[in-house]
Amino acid sequence: MSEKITTESTEVKKKLRPKYIVVKIGPDGKPMIPGWKSTDPEDPRSPFVLMPAKDPAAFQALLVYAQCCEQDLSDEIKDWLYMIAEEPPELGTQGLRNRKSMLGRAINLS
C-alpha cells in the first residue's frame, strides 16, 4: 500500500511505491510462481521498473547502465534504445530530440 505524506494544504503520495508487478521468468520461458515482486522502498532487493520510451531520465539511466555492462548486453540495450529513439514521440517532439541527443553524447556510436 502506498504511504501518504500530509502537508498543511494537501496530501501527497510517495513516488517510490509499488506500481508494477515484476515476474521472474525461468529458463523455460515460463513465469516462476511465486516469483513476482513489486518495488518496495523497505526492501533493497526489490525491482525498480524503468520505462525509457516514456521517461527521458529512464532512457539516460539505461545508457549509463549499458556503458557498465558486458559487451553483449550493452549492445542489446543500445539496439533497444536506438529503436525507442526512432519511434514517434509519446511525450512530444522535444522528448524524442532529447533522447536522440542523449544517446549520441553518452555512447560512442562507432
C-alpha positions as CSV (number, residue, x, y, z in Angstrom):
1,M,0.0,0.0,0.0
2,S,1.3,3.5,-0.9
3,E,2.2,5.7,2.0
4,K,0.8,9.2,2.0
5,I,2.5,12.3,3.3
6,T,0.3,15.1,4.6
7,T,1.3,18.7,4.4
8,E,-0.7,21.7,5.7
9,S,-2.5,22.2,2.4
10,T,-2.5,18.8,0.7
11,E,-1.9,15.1,0.8
12,V,0.9,13.8,-1.4
13,K,1.6,10.2,-2.4
14,K,5.1,8.9,-2.2
15,K,6.7,8.5,-5.7
16,L,8.7,5.4,-4.8
17,R,6.0,2.9,-4.3
18,P,4.6,-0.4,-5.6
19,K,3.3,0.3,-9.1
20,Y,4.2,-2.6,-11.4
21,I,4.5,-6.3,-10.7
22,V,7.7,-7.9,-11.9
23,V,7.7,-11.6,-12.6
24,K,10.9,-13.6,-12.9
25,I,10.9,-15.8,-16.0
26,G,12.6,-19.2,-15.7
27,P,15.0,-20.8,-18.3
28,D,12.0,-22.5,-19.9
29,G,10.4,-19.1,-20.6
30,K,7.6,-19.6,-18.1
31,P,6.9,-17.4,-15.1
32,M,8.3,-18.7,-11.8
33,I,5.4,-18.6,-9.3
34,P,5.8,-17.5,-6.6
35,G,8.4,-15.1,-8.1
36,W,6.6,-11.8,-8.6
37,K,7.7,-8.7,-6.8
38,S,6.9,-5.1,-6.7
39,T,9.0,-2.0,-5.8
40,D,9.3,-1.9,-2.0
41,P,11.2,1.1,-0.6
42,E,11.8,-1.0,2.5
43,D,13.4,-3.9,0.6
44,P,16.7,-3.1,-1.1
45,R,16.4,-6.3,-3.2
46,S,13.1,-5.3,-4.8
47,P,12.9,-4.4,-8.5
48,F,12.6,-1.0,-9.9
49,V,10.9,-0.6,-13.3
50,L,12.2,1.9,-15.9
51,M,10.3,2.8,-19.0
52,P,12.7,4.6,-21.3
53,A,10.1,5.2,-24.1
54,K,8.1,7.4,-21.7
55,D,10.8,8.9,-19.4
56,P,13.9,10.6,-20.7
57,A,15.6,10.1,-17.3
58,A,15.0,6.3,-17.6
59,F,16.5,6.4,-21.1
60,Q,19.6,8.2,-19.7
61,A,19.8,5.7,-16.9
62,L,19.9,2.8,-19.3
63,L,22.6,4.5,-21.4
64,V,24.8,4.6,-18.3
65,Y,23.9,1.0,-17.4
66,A,24.8,-0.1,-21.0
67,Q,28.2,1.6,-20.6
68,C,28.9,-0.6,-17.5
69,C,27.7,-3.9,-18.8
70,E,29.4,-6.7,-20.5
71,Q,29.6,-6.1,-24.3
72,D,26.8,-8.4,-25.5
73,L,24.3,-7.0,-23.0
74,S,25.5,-3.5,-23.7
75,D,24.9,-4.0,-27.5
76,E,21.4,-5.3,-26.9
77,I,20.5,-2.4,-24.7
78,K,21.9,0.1,-27.2
79,D,19.9,-1.6,-30.0
80,W,16.7,-1.3,-27.9
81,L,17.4,2.4,-27.1
82,Y,18.0,3.2,-30.8
83,M,14.7,1.6,-31.6
84,I,13.0,3.7,-28.9
85,A,14.7,6.8,-30.2
86,E,13.4,6.2,-33.7
87,E,9.7,5.7,-32.6
88,P,7.3,8.5,-32.8
89,P,7.4,10.5,-29.6
90,E,4.9,9.7,-26.8
91,L,5.5,12.9,-24.9
92,G,6.1,15.4,-27.8
93,T,8.9,16.0,-30.3
94,Q,11.2,17.6,-27.8
95,G,11.3,14.4,-25.8
96,L,12.4,12.5,-28.9
97,R,15.0,15.0,-29.8
98,N,16.4,14.9,-26.2
99,R,16.5,11.1,-26.3
100,K,18.4,11.1,-29.6
101,S,20.7,13.8,-28.3
102,M,21.4,11.9,-25.1
103,L,22.1,8.7,-27.0
104,G,24.6,10.4,-29.3
105,R,26.5,12.1,-26.5
106,A,26.5,9.3,-23.9
107,I,27.6,6.3,-26.1
108,N,30.5,6.0,-28.5
109,L,28.5,5.2,-31.7
110,S,31.4,3.5,-33.5
